[in-house]
């Protein structure tokens, strides 16, 4: 499992389980010779995959088994050492489509020359066509991510798929940005913004009609716990550079689900180009 995969799957867990999994992350990320440690690594991956599929009770059960396996292992130093997880890594292989699983960032990256840019502004967007959705985000410090989502007969999201995809784009962003960072997030969907603002006010039970999966519950709590976030509306397709870039990233994500091209290079070049124009505009 790569560090990028670990970060993406970690965003599917509620906070209490997240802390326990992070404590064990070395067993999933580092190749270890100890048989007991290898078993813990396998169990930890099952924890994350179960959470991605929406089965949080199974995640908690398997996590308990992983912790017991670690305590029972002998002959090695089993002190918990938490290595830093790199913010980005090579893109993971695209997973098989599973309509009951939540969408996730299949690609993520950062344009290095914009690192550290402040103030931090982000834009998110979604794109839908013929039952296939894409989502994307970028930040003014060069970070970006994209994910795609194909609707199937067992999809738990209900009838509000476009709104949910807009919200899932925000979830991709928050899985990348550190919790205590001040940031303005630009969203062009007023229905999605209405939920984000309600969550910020503490109404974390508000969800789109018919939604039956756990993932937006987790997003609602994350939004409520991040007082330094500011969500603002930006009119879509009005020429706003960051919004246009997010829209293009979402379209790349959607097309990547039905075609074959170098989405990594295309997304990175697009972000660099738009941020160059954005900073030139600010300077002017």
Buried (B, 14 or more C-beta within 10 A) or exposed (E): BBBBBBBBBBBBBBEEBBEBBBEBBBBBBEEBEBEBBBBBBEBBBBBBBBBBBBBBEBBBBBBEBBBEBBEEBEEEEBEEEEEEBEBBBEBBEEEEEEEBBBBBBBBBBBBEEBEEBEEBBBBBBBBBEEEBBBBBBBBBBBBBBBBBBBBEEEBBBBEBBBBBBBBBBBBBBBBBBEEEEEBBBBBBBEEBBEBBBBBBEEEBEBBBEEBEBBBBBBBBBBBBEBEEBEBEEBEBEEEBBBBBBBBBBBBBBBBBBEEEEEBBEBBBEBBBBBBBBBBEEEEE
